[in-house]
Amino acid sequence: MKITWKISAIDRDTATNRATTAHWRAEGVDGDFSGSTYGTASIAKYAENTSYEDINQAMAIAWTKAALGKSTVEQAEKSIVDQIAKQQTPDTETGRPWS
């Protein structure tokens, strides 16, 4: 299963025209099952030499992952894998025991 990282929005400082915060989402799909997680990351130190309009998604994703750190990225991706596994093999069901 491939996990896809996306940036849904980037906050910027209007005085400096530099990015400050990335709003991210990571998603995974396995057949009919999917999982996702999202959050924000401070990317100001990575974007300090790049004008807002010069940022592309690949840069923003790389900065976001760097800002989050390897451990947090791995935890986010594991959460998605776990969500999908739970859907594939649920440990609870909802229903009524009577008809």
N, CA, C and O atoms as a Tinker XYZ file with bonds, in Angstrom:
   396  protein
     1  N      0.837000   -1.165000    0.000000    73     2
     2  CA     0.000000    0.000000    0.000000    64     1     3
     3  C      0.894000    1.244000    0.000000    63     2     4     5
     4  O      1.878000    1.330000    0.734000    81     3
     5  N      0.525000    2.176000   -0.828000    73     3     6
     6  CA     1.270000    3.427000   -0.901000    64     5     7
     7  C      0.561000    4.492000   -0.067000    63     6     8     9
     8  O     -0.662000    4.624000   -0.116000    81     7
     9  N      1.338000    5.239000    0.688000    73     7    10
    10  CA     0.791000    6.346000    1.463000    64     9    11
    11  C      1.150000    7.643000    0.744000    63    10    12    13
    12  O      2.311000    7.890000    0.416000    81    11
    13  N      0.145000    8.452000    0.510000    73    11    14
    14  CA     0.316000    9.703000   -0.221000    64    13    15
    15  C      0.221000   10.880000    0.737000    63    14    16    17
    16  O     -0.727000   10.990000    1.516000    81    15
    17  N      1.207000   11.749000    0.669000    73    15    18
    18  CA     1.212000   12.970000    1.467000    64    17    19
    19  C      0.774000   14.132000    0.592000    63    18    20    21
    20  O      1.192000   14.248000   -0.560000    81    19
    21  N     -0.076000   14.995000    1.150000    73    19    22
    22  CA    -0.570000   16.165000    0.429000    64    21    23
    23  C     -0.533000   17.374000    1.354000    63    22    24    25
    24  O     -0.653000   17.247000    2.573000    81    23
    25  N     -0.369000   18.519000    0.767000    73    23    26
    26  CA    -0.466000   19.778000    1.510000    64    25    27
    27  C     -1.775000   20.435000    1.094000    63    26    28    29
    28  O     -1.977000   20.738000   -0.082000    81    27
    29  N     -2.662000   20.653000    2.058000    73    27    30
    30  CA    -3.959000   21.242000    1.732000    64    29    31
    31  C     -3.924000   22.764000    1.772000    63    30    32    33
    32  O     -4.731000   23.418000    1.112000    81    31
    33  N     -3.004000   23.331000    2.536000    73    31    34
    34  CA    -2.875000   24.793000    2.617000    64    33    35
    35  C     -1.553000   25.147000    3.284000    63    34    36    37
    36  O     -0.978000   24.355000    4.031000    81    35
    37  N     -1.095000   26.334000    2.998000    73    35    38
    38  CA     0.111000   26.856000    3.640000    64    37    39
    39  C     -0.194000   28.261000    4.144000    63    38    40    41
    40  O     -0.666000   29.114000    3.393000    81    39
    41  N      0.080000   28.487000    5.420000    73    39    42
    42  CA    -0.043000   29.834000    5.988000    64    41    43
    43  C      1.223000   30.611000    5.655000    63    42    44    45
    44  O      2.307000   30.035000    5.557000    81    43
    45  N      1.078000   31.931000    5.481000    73    43    46
    46  CA     2.261000   32.744000    5.210000    64    45    47
    47  C      2.201000   34.041000    5.979000    63    46    48    49
    48  O      1.128000   34.530000    6.333000    81    47
    49  N      3.361000   34.580000    6.226000    73    47    50
    50  CA     3.517000   35.893000    6.850000    64    49    51
    51  C      3.434000   36.911000    5.720000    63    50    52    53
    52  O      4.280000   36.911000    4.826000    81    51
    53  N      2.439000   37.764000    5.748000    73    51    54
    54  CA     2.248000   38.712000    4.647000    64    53    55
    55  C      3.330000   39.781000    4.609000    63    54    56    57
    56  O      3.593000   40.345000    3.547000    81    55
    57  N      3.952000   40.068000    5.721000    73    55    58
    58  CA     5.014000   41.081000    5.747000    64    57    59
    59  C      6.277000   40.593000    5.034000    63    58    60    61
    60  O      6.954000   41.371000    4.363000    81    59
    61  N      6.591000   39.302000    5.182000    73    59    62
    62  CA     7.819000   38.762000    4.590000    64    61    63
    63  C      7.553000   37.906000    3.350000    63    62    64    65
    64  O      8.482000   37.562000    2.620000    81    63
    65  N      6.294000   37.566000    3.117000    73    63    66
    66  CA     5.894000   36.693000    2.007000    64    65    67
    67  C      6.578000   35.320000    2.105000    63    66    68    69
    68  O      6.976000   34.734000    1.099000    81    67
    69  N      6.700000   34.831000    3.330000    73    67    70
    70  CA     7.324000   33.531000    3.579000    64    69    71
    71  C      6.322000   32.585000    4.254000    63    70    72    73
    72  O      5.491000   33.004000    5.060000    81    71
    73  N      6.425000   31.318000    3.905000    73    71    74
    74  CA     5.555000   30.306000    4.492000    64    73    75
    75  C      5.882000   30.133000    5.970000    63    74    76    77
    76  O      7.036000   30.235000    6.383000    81    75
    77  N      4.848000   29.869000    6.753000    73    75    78
    78  CA     5.036000   29.650000    8.183000    64    77    79
    79  C      4.562000   28.267000    8.626000    63    78    80    81
    80  O      5.241000   27.599000    9.405000    81    79
    81  N      3.410000   27.838000    8.138000    73    79    82
    82  CA     2.800000   26.592000    8.597000    64    81    83
    83  C      2.207000   25.826000    7.422000    63    82    84    85
    84  O      1.546000   26.410000    6.562000    81    83
    85  N      2.444000   24.525000    7.388000    73    83    86
    86  CA     1.837000   23.656000    6.382000    64    85    87
    87  C      0.722000   22.852000    7.031000    63    86    88    89
    88  O      0.890000   22.302000    8.120000    81    87
    89  N     -0.399000   22.791000    6.363000    73    87    90
    90  CA    -1.528000   21.954000    6.769000    64    89    91
    91  C     -1.450000   20.707000    5.884000    63    90    92    93
    92  O     -1.622000   20.796000    4.669000    81    91
    93  N     -1.195000   19.560000    6.484000    73    91    94
    94  CA    -0.919000   18.350000    5.719000    64    93    95
    95  C     -1.939000   17.257000    5.962000    63    94    96    97
    96  O     -2.654000   17.258000    6.963000    81    95
    97  N     -1.989000   16.326000    5.025000    73    95    98
    98  CA    -2.820000   15.130000    5.133000    64    97    99
    99  C     -2.052000   13.981000    4.491000    63    98   100   101
   100  O     -1.457000   14.138000    3.425000    81    99
   101  N     -2.072000   12.836000    5.145000    73    99   102
   102  CA    -1.495000   11.618000    4.587000    64   101   103
   103  C     -2.625000   10.605000    4.455000    63   102   104   105
   104  O     -3.442000   10.445000    5.362000    81   103
   105  N     -2.661000    9.920000    3.307000    73   103   106
   106  CA    -3.750000    8.991000    3.025000    64   105   107
   107  C     -3.200000    7.696000    2.432000    63   106   108   109
   108  O     -2.192000    7.689000    1.726000    81   107
   109  N     -3.886000    6.616000    2.737000    73   107   110
   110  CA    -3.551000    5.324000    2.159000    64   109   111
   111  C     -4.823000    4.605000    1.759000    63   110   112   113
   112  O     -5.864000    4.763000    2.395000    81   111
   113  N     -4.733000    3.808000    0.692000    73   111   114
   114  CA    -5.884000    3.056000    0.197000    64   113   115
   115  C     -5.428000    1.637000   -0.098000    63   114   116   117
   116  O     -4.372000    1.421000   -0.692000    81   115
   117  N     -6.232000    0.679000    0.322000    73   115   118
   118  CA    -5.996000   -0.727000    0.011000    64   117   119
   119  C     -7.337000   -1.317000   -0.413000    63   118   120   121
   120  O     -8.141000   -1.715000    0.430000    81   119
   121  N     -7.570000   -1.371000   -1.713000    73   119   122
   122  CA    -8.859000   -1.848000   -2.220000    64   121   123
   123  C     -9.980000   -0.922000   -1.799000    63   122   124   125
   124  O     -9.964000    0.269000   -2.110000    81   123
   125  N    -10.959000   -1.472000   -1.089000    73   123   126
   126  CA   -12.106000   -0.685000   -0.622000    64   125   127
   127  C    -11.856000   -0.013000    0.728000    63   126   128   129
   128  O    -12.745000    0.655000    1.257000    81   127
   129  N    -10.683000   -0.178000    1.279000    73   127   130
   130  CA   -10.382000    0.326000    2.609000    64   129   131
   131  C     -9.420000    1.505000    2.529000    63   130   132   133
   132  O     -8.524000    1.534000    1.685000    81   131
   133  N     -9.617000    2.473000    3.415000    73   131   134
   134  CA    -8.737000    3.651000    3.399000    64   133   135
   135  C     -8.517000    4.162000    4.814000    63   134   136   137
   136  O     -9.275000    3.865000    5.737000    81   135
   137  N     -7.469000    4.927000    4.946000    73   135   138
   138  CA    -7.150000    5.549000    6.221000    64   137   139
   139  C     -6.459000    6.873000    5.960000    63   138   140   141
   140  O     -5.876000    7.082000    4.896000    81   139
   141  N     -6.526000    7.761000    6.932000    73   139   142
   142  CA    -5.866000    9.054000    6.757000    64   141   143
   143  C     -5.559000    9.679000    8.108000    63   142   144   145
   144  O     -6.116000    9.298000    9.137000    81   143
   145  N     -4.677000   10.627000    8.072000    73   143   146
   146  CA    -4.350000   11.421000    9.244000    64   145   147
   147  C     -3.940000   12.795000    8.750000    63   146   148   149
   148  O     -3.550000   12.956000    7.594000    81   147
   149  N     -4.028000   13.784000    9.624000    73   147   150
   150  CA    -3.730000   15.150000    9.200000    64   149   151
   151  C     -3.175000   15.947000   10.362000    63   150   152   153
   152  O     -3.244000   15.530000   11.518000    81   151
   153  N     -2.626000   17.097000   10.032000    73   151   154
   154  CA    -2.105000   17.963000   11.075000    64   153   155
   155  C     -1.455000   19.196000   10.471000    63   154   156   157
   156  O     -1.640000   19.507000    9.294000    81   155
   157  N     -0.692000   19.888000   11.303000    73   155   158
   158  CA     0.046000   21.064000   10.855000    64   157   159
   159  C      1.500000   20.914000   11.271000    63   158   160   161
   160  O      1.834000   20.185000   12.204000    81   159
   161  N      2.345000   21.624000   10.551000    73   159   162
   162  CA     3.774000   21.618000   10.883000    64   161   163
   163  C      4.331000   23.006000   10.618000    63   162   164   165
   164  O      3.983000   23.647000    9.626000    81   163
   165  N      5.189000   23.459000   11.502000    73   163   166
   166  CA     5.860000   24.742000   11.316000    64   165   167
   167  C      7.005000   24.557000   10.325000    63   166   168   169
   168  O      7.962000   23.835000   10.603000    81   167
   169  N      6.907000   25.210000    9.171000    73   167   170
   170  CA     7.928000   25.060000    8.140000    64   169   171
   171  C      8.707000   26.356000    7.910000    63   170   172   173
   172  O      9.444000   26.466000    6.930000    81   171
   173  N      8.552000   27.323000    8.790000    73   171   174
   174  CA     9.173000   28.643000    8.603000    64   173   175
   175  C     10.680000   28.557000    8.388000    63   174   176   177
   176  O     11.213000   29.241000    7.514000    81   175
   177  N     11.376000   27.733000    9.165000    73   175   178
   178  CA    12.832000   27.692000    9.034000    64   177   179
   179  C     13.271000   27.071000    7.711000    63   178   180   181
   180  O     14.351000   27.383000    7.212000    81   179
   181  N     12.448000   26.200000    7.141000    73   179   182
   182  CA    12.783000   25.583000    5.857000    64   181   183
   183  C     12.456000   26.515000    4.686000    63   182   184   185
   184  O     13.081000   26.441000    3.628000    81   183
   185  N     11.474000   27.389000    4.889000    73   183   186
   186  CA    10.998000   28.261000    3.816000    64   185   187
   187  C     11.571000   29.670000    3.880000    63   186   188   189
   188  O     11.173000   30.532000    3.097000    81   187
   189  N     12.490000   29.916000    4.791000    73   187   190
   190  CA    12.948000   31.285000    5.018000    64   189   191
   191  C     13.612000   31.936000    3.811000    63   190   192   193
   192  O     13.646000   33.163000    3.721000    81   191
   193  N     14.140000   31.143000    2.883000    73   191   194
   194  CA    14.800000   31.703000    1.705000    64   193   195
   195  C     13.989000   31.523000    0.422000    63   194   196   197
   196  O     14.509000   31.704000   -0.679000    81   195
   197  N     12.717000   31.166000    0.572000    73   195   198
   198  CA    11.870000   30.905000   -0.596000    64   197   199
   199  C     10.605000   31.748000   -0.521000    63   198   200   201
   200  O      9.874000   31.701000    0.469000    81   199
   201  N     10.352000   32.517000   -1.569000    73   199   202
   202  CA     9.108000   33.293000   -1.634000    64   201   203
   203  C      7.920000   32.342000   -1.695000    63   202   204   205
   204  O      8.007000   31.255000   -2.265000    81   203
   205  N      6.831000   32.760000   -1.110000    73   203   206
   206  CA     5.621000   31.940000   -1.043000    64   205   207
   207  C      5.228000   31.399000   -2.420000    63   206   208   209
   208  O      4.917000   30.216000   -2.557000    81   207
   209  N      5.241000   32.259000   -3.433000    73   207   210
   210  CA     4.791000   31.838000   -4.769000    64   209   211
   211  C      5.770000   30.897000   -5.466000    63   210   212   213
   212  O      5.435000   30.322000   -6.501000    81   211
   213  N      6.957000   30.732000   -4.923000    73   211   214
   214  CA     7.944000   29.819000   -5.513000    64   213   215
   215  C      7.907000   28.417000   -4.903000    63   214   216   217
   216  O      8.666000   27.540000   -5.316000    81   215
   217  N      7.037000   28.207000   -3.932000    73   215   218
   218  CA     6.935000   26.900000   -3.274000    64   217   219
   219  C      6.080000   25.971000   -4.128000    63   218   220   221
   220  O      5.009000   26.350000   -4.602000    81   219
   221  N      6.573000   24.748000   -4.315000    73   219   222
   222  CA     5.744000   23.738000   -4.977000    64   221   223
   223  C      5.393000   22.649000   -3.966000    63   222   224   225
   224  O      5.940000   22.606000   -2.864000    81   223
   225  N      4.481000   21.781000   -4.358000    73   223   226
   226  CA     4.002000   20.770000   -3.411000    64   225   227
   227  C      5.127000   19.840000   -2.940000    63   226   228   229
   228  O      5.176000   19.484000   -1.763000    81   227
   229  N      6.018000   19.450000   -3.836000    73   227   230
   230  CA     7.121000   18.555000   -3.442000    64   229   231
   231  C      7.989000   19.203000   -2.363000    63   230   232   233
   232  O      8.383000   18.543000   -1.402000    81   231
   233  N      8.283000   20.485000   -2.521000    73   231   234
   234  CA     9.071000   21.202000   -1.514000    64   233   235
   235  C      8.319000   21.235000   -0.188000    63   234   236   237
   236  O      8.888000   20.957000    0.868000    81   235
   237  N      7.042000   21.578000   -0.255000    73   235   238
   238  CA     6.244000   21.696000    0.963000    64   237   239
   239  C      6.136000   20.368000    1.697000    63   238   240   241
   240  O      6.176000   20.334000    2.927000    81   239
   241  N      6.000000   19.272000    0.954000    73   239   242
   242  CA     5.931000   17.950000    1.586000    64   241   243
   243  C      7.273000   17.616000    2.241000    63   242   244   245
   244  O      7.309000   17.134000    3.374000    81   243
   245  N      8.360000   17.867000    1.540000    73   243   246
   246  CA     9.692000   17.588000    2.106000    64   245   247
   247  C      9.918000   18.413000    3.368000    63   246   248   249
   248  O     10.409000   17.893000    4.370000    81   247
   249  N      9.566000   19.690000    3.326000    73   247   250
   250  CA     9.723000   20.547000    4.510000    64   249   251
   251  C      8.854000   20.063000    5.657000    63   250   252   253
   252  O      9.280000   20.048000    6.812000    81   251
   253  N      7.627000   19.668000    5.326000    73   251   254
   254  CA     6.691000   19.199000    6.358000    64   253   255
   255  C      7.234000   17.950000    7.041000    63   254   256   257
   256  O      7.235000   17.857000    8.268000    81   255
   257  N      7.695000   16.991000    6.241000    73   255   258
   258  CA     8.244000   15.767000    6.823000    64   257   259
   259  C      9.488000   16.060000    7.657000    63   258   260   261
   260  O      9.685000   15.453000    8.710000    81   259
   261  N     10.323000   16.980000    7.196000    73   259   262
   262  CA    11.521000   17.352000    7.963000    64   261   263
   263  C     11.120000   18.004000    9.280000    63   262   264   265
   264  O     11.709000   17.724000   10.324000    81   263
   265  N     10.120000   18.870000    9.228000    73   263   266
   266  CA     9.664000   19.555000   10.442000    64   265   267
   267  C      9.049000   18.567000   11.433000    63   266   268   269
   268  O      9.241000   18.698000   12.642000    81   267
   269  N      8.318000   17.590000   10.927000    73   267   270
   270  CA     7.696000   16.593000   11.806000    64   269   271
   271  C      8.731000   15.649000   12.404000    63   270   272   273
   272  O      8.601000   15.228000   13.553000    81   271
   273  N      9.740000   15.322000   11.641000    73   271   274
   274  CA    10.754000   14.372000   12.092000    64   273   275
   275  C     10.398000   12.954000   11.699000    63   274   276   277
   276  O      9.227000   12.614000   11.536000    81   275
   277  N     11.417000   12.136000   11.550000    73   275   278
   278  CA    11.252000   10.760000   11.085000    64   277   279
   279  C     10.275000    9.963000   11.942000    63   278   280   281
   280  O      9.428000    9.244000   11.412000    81   279
   281  N     10.386000   10.085000   13.242000    73   279   282
   282  CA     9.538000    9.322000   14.158000    64   281   283
   283  C      8.056000    9.670000   13.986000    63   282   284   285
   284  O      7.210000    8.776000   13.948000    81   283
   285  N      7.746000   10.944000   13.883000    73   283   286
   286  CA     6.352000   11.367000   13.731000    64   285   287
   287  C      5.791000   10.959000   12.374000    63   286   288   289
   288  O      4.631000   10.558000   12.274000    81   287
   289  N      6.614000   11.060000   11.329000    73   287   290
   290  CA     6.186000   10.616000    9.999000    64   289   291
   291  C      5.878000    9.119000   10.032000    63   290   292   293
   292  O      4.857000    8.685000    9.499000    81   291
   293  N      6.751000    8.334000   10.652000    73   291   294
   294  CA     6.532000    6.894000   10.761000    64   293   295
   295  C      5.268000    6.584000   11.567000    63   294   296   297
   296  O      4.518000    5.674000   11.216000    81   295
   297  N      5.031000    7.330000   12.637000    73   295   298
   298  CA     3.824000    7.120000   13.445000    64   297   299
   299  C      2.573000    7.439000   12.641000    63   298   300   301
   300  O      1.583000    6.712000   12.725000    81   299
   301  N      2.601000    8.517000   11.863000    73   299   302
   302  CA     1.451000    8.895000   11.038000    64   301   303
   303  C      1.156000    7.799000   10.018000    63   302   304   305
   304  O      0.000000    7.419000    9.828000    81   303
   305  N      2.187000    7.297000    9.370000    73   303   306
   306  CA     1.994000    6.260000    8.365000    64   305   307
   307  C      1.545000    4.943000    9.001000    63   306   308   309
   308  O      0.734000    4.224000    8.418000    81   307
   309  N      2.058000    4.622000   10.178000    73   307   310
   310  CA     1.615000    3.417000   10.885000    64   309   311
   311  C      0.147000    3.538000   11.281000    63   310   312   313
   312  O     -0.591000    2.554000   11.224000    81   311
   313  N     -0.280000    4.722000   11.677000    73   311   314
   314  CA    -1.679000    4.951000   12.025000    64   313   315
   315  C     -2.596000    4.631000   10.841000    63   314   316   317
   316  O     -3.662000    4.042000   11.016000    81   315
   317  N     -2.178000    5.018000    9.652000    73   315   318
   318  CA    -2.971000    4.746000    8.453000    64   317   319
   319  C     -3.031000    3.247000    8.186000    63   318   320   321
   320  O     -4.102000    2.709000    7.904000    81   319
   321  N     -1.903000    2.579000    8.271000    73   319   322
   322  CA    -1.852000    1.125000    8.077000    64   321   323
   323  C     -2.742000    0.432000    9.106000    63   322   324   325
   324  O     -3.475000   -0.497000    8.765000    81   323
   325  N     -2.687000    0.870000   10.340000    73   323   326
   326  CA    -3.512000    0.286000   11.404000    64   325   327
   327  C     -5.000000    0.524000   11.166000    63   326   328   329
   328  O     -5.815000   -0.368000   11.404000    81   327
   329  N     -5.363000    1.724000   10.695000    73   327   330
   330  CA    -6.772000    2.014000   10.390000    64   329   331
   331  C     -7.305000    1.045000    9.337000    63   330   332   333
   332  O     -8.403000    0.506000    9.474000    81   331
   333  N     -6.516000    0.832000    8.289000    73   331   334
   334  CA    -6.940000   -0.053000    7.205000    64   333   335
   335  C     -7.020000   -1.498000    7.694000    63   334   336   337
   336  O     -7.967000   -2.211000    7.364000    81   335
   337  N     -6.045000   -1.927000    8.469000    73   335   338
   338  CA    -6.057000   -3.294000    9.003000    64   337   339
   339  C     -7.291000   -3.531000    9.869000    63   338   340   341
   340  O     -7.890000   -4.606000    9.828000    81   339
   341  N     -7.664000   -2.527000   10.648000    73   339   342
   342  CA    -8.843000   -2.671000   11.512000    64   341   343
   343  C    -10.123000   -2.765000   10.683000    63   342   344   345
   344  O    -11.054000   -3.478000   11.056000    81   343
   345  N    -10.171000   -2.048000    9.563000    73   343   346
   346  CA   -11.333000   -2.134000    8.679000    64   345   347
   347  C    -11.404000   -3.519000    8.024000    63   346   348   349
   348  O    -12.485000   -4.086000    7.860000    81   347
   349  N    -10.245000   -4.046000    7.657000    73   347   350
   350  CA   -10.200000   -5.345000    6.996000    64   349   351
   351  C    -10.533000   -6.491000    7.947000    63   350   352   353
   352  O    -11.116000   -7.496000    7.538000    81   351
   353  N    -10.164000   -6.339000    9.202000    73   351   354
   354  CA   -10.430000   -7.359000   10.215000    64   353   355
   355  C    -10.972000   -6.654000   11.459000    63   354   356   357
   356  O    -10.242000   -6.451000   12.429000    81   355
   357  N    -12.258000   -6.282000   11.427000    73   355   358
   358  CA   -12.807000   -5.531000   12.562000    64   357   359
   359  C    -12.841000   -6.364000   13.846000    63   358   360   361
   360  O    -13.054000   -7.576000   13.819000    81   359
   361  N    -12.626000   -5.679000   14.960000    73   359   362
   362  CA   -12.688000   -6.372000   16.246000    64   361   363
   363  C    -13.994000   -6.069000   16.973000    63   362   364   365
   364  O    -14.208000   -6.545000   18.088000    81   363
   365  N    -14.857000   -5.288000   16.356000    73   363   366
   366  CA   -16.198000   -5.039000   16.900000    64   365   367
   367  C    -17.190000   -4.999000   15.740000    63   366   368   369
   368  O    -16.825000   -4.745000   14.592000    81   367
   369  N    -18.443000   -5.255000   16.071000    73   367   370
   370  CA   -19.533000   -5.149000   15.111000    64   369   371
   371  C    -20.683000   -4.449000   15.792000    63   370   372   373
   372  O    -20.795000   -4.462000   17.018000    81   371
   373  N    -21.533000   -3.842000   14.998000    73   371   374
   374  CA   -22.718000   -3.173000   15.514000    64   373   375
   375  C    -23.950000   -3.820000   14.908000    63   374   376   377
   376  O    -23.985000   -4.116000   13.713000    81   375
   377  N    -24.926000   -4.031000   15.711000    73   375   378
   378  CA   -26.159000   -4.630000   15.231000    64   377   379
   379  C    -27.135000   -4.845000   16.369000    63   378   380   381
   380  O    -26.988000   -4.276000   17.451000    81   379
   381  N    -28.144000   -5.683000   16.108000    73   379   382
   382  CA   -29.114000   -6.067000   17.138000    64   381   383
   383  C    -29.217000   -7.580000   17.147000    63   382   384   385
   384  O    -29.324000   -8.199000   16.088000    81   383
   385  N    -29.187000   -8.186000   18.330000    73   383   386
   386  CA   -29.251000   -9.637000   18.391000    64   385   387
   387  C    -30.651000  -10.194000   18.122000    63   386   388   389
   388  O    -30.812000  -11.413000   18.075000    81   387
   389  N    -31.634000   -9.374000   17.950000    73   387   390
   390  CA   -32.993000   -9.827000   17.640000    64   389   391
   391  C    -33.362000   -9.357000   16.235000    63   390   392   393
   392  O    -32.752000   -8.426000   15.709000    81   391
   393  N    -34.340000   -9.986000   15.640000    73   391   394
   394  CA   -34.714000   -9.592000   14.293000    64   393   395
   395  C    -35.845000   -8.604000   14.244000    63   394   396
   396  O    -36.257000   -8.190000   13.160000    81   395
